[in-house]
């Protein structure tokens, strides 16, 4: 499925929103934890510096400055020291305090982590003024504290990266699953629209909101199918029940007509009545035929068929009749139009369109049945004539049941020929329509690739 479509799904957008909120939460939590840890570590370092300074001051109080000068070089640990005299000269250690410095401050210390280092680092220092005018400096440049803090920052960075990666993957997976289920729903709905009323939206068994929606739609489809079946059953029953008495009536009239030969007006009345009855029977047969086609029962017999070959046979069959009426019927069916379908129904579909063109056009009309391939791999079958055509507003309605153009009302017919065509085309998933042939009318069938 296209990635752009995946990213446009509501589930992916929801996952992205939650991921953004969670990322902000992780960043905020990291900032809070860093601030707390930094403050705690700084407090502990200040306490260590204060304790170390107090220990050295006790040495100073007990033994004087010379004692400090001897002890400072022997002190270990992470501390840095400095002892200056009243003139500000550094006499022990490596940190010299400014003349006016006292209390907590920050000093610059040579970076002694690397040999021959020329750089300096900031150190936290406590400067205590001595009673002889000198000063004692005790500092710590966080060498021991940097490791845990850096480890903490690194852990949060990895956690944030994992959150983004896993959240994105999770969002894509969830969106993909949701989109697959929606695609299954859409496919089922399209099949139902195409006439497969037994198709239903699949359920996954997760019993989530999508399953509830699918269950509701399936119940609705069941109800619609039952109503349609009832409607079709009533129509078929009416047509079937009326066809029998009308058939018997036509047979009686035909029998009586064979006997009654002395009065021409009686024979003419019988012939007209018989013709009307046969027209009604043809209408009922067409209604029953449409109902059978729309039920989708013929799909089981679908086979590979070349619609162009079917159309070629129809043209050959109708050419003599066209010549008798002073019309020309030609074929331009060089492009094959393969599809899966019922050959008998497709033959009737093309035959009805050709018959409609012959019936409703005047003498001298040229009718062409042509096939063509589209750039997208699909096919097109066209039945074109240069007759009177149809007004633009009527071109969509000519496929409706019992609809007839005003110009066609004087010709025999029941208005169901193109309705049968529409039912057969929809059964096979063929798009159909009427276009202006300038002059005349063009019936077009579009086959999918």
RADANOR-V790356 format. One record per run of one state. SS is the DSSP state (helix for helix, strand for strand, loop for the rest). FROM is the first residue (numbers start at 0). TO is the last residue. If there is no record, write none. Layout:
ss->SS from->FROM to->TO
ss->SS from->FROM to->TO
//
This chain:
ss->loop from->0 to->1
ss->helix from->2 to->6
ss->loop from->7 to->8
ss->helix from->9 to->62
ss->loop from->63 to->63
ss->helix from->64 to->73
ss->loop from->74 to->77
ss->strand from->78 to->83
ss->loop from->84 to->88
ss->strand from->89 to->92
ss->loop from->93 to->101
ss->strand from->102 to->109
ss->loop from->110 to->118
ss->strand from->119 to->128
ss->loop from->129 to->133
ss->strand from->134 to->139
ss->loop from->140 to->141
ss->helix from->142 to->192
ss->loop from->193 to->207
ss->helix from->208 to->258
ss->loop from->259 to->262
ss->helix from->263 to->293
ss->loop from->294 to->295
ss->helix from->296 to->300
ss->loop from->301 to->301
ss->strand from->302 to->305
ss->helix from->306 to->323
ss->loop from->324 to->326
ss->strand from->327 to->331
ss->loop from->332 to->336
ss->strand from->337 to->340
ss->loop from->341 to->341
ss->helix from->342 to->358
ss->loop from->359 to->364
ss->strand from->365 to->372
ss->loop from->373 to->377
ss->strand from->378 to->384
ss->loop from->385 to->390
ss->helix from->391 to->393
ss->loop from->394 to->395
ss->helix from->396 to->398
ss->loop from->399 to->404
ss->helix from->405 to->407
ss->loop from->408 to->415
ss->helix from->416 to->426
ss->loop from->427 to->429
ss->strand from->430 to->435
ss->loop from->436 to->439
ss->strand from->440 to->446
ss->loop from->447 to->448
//
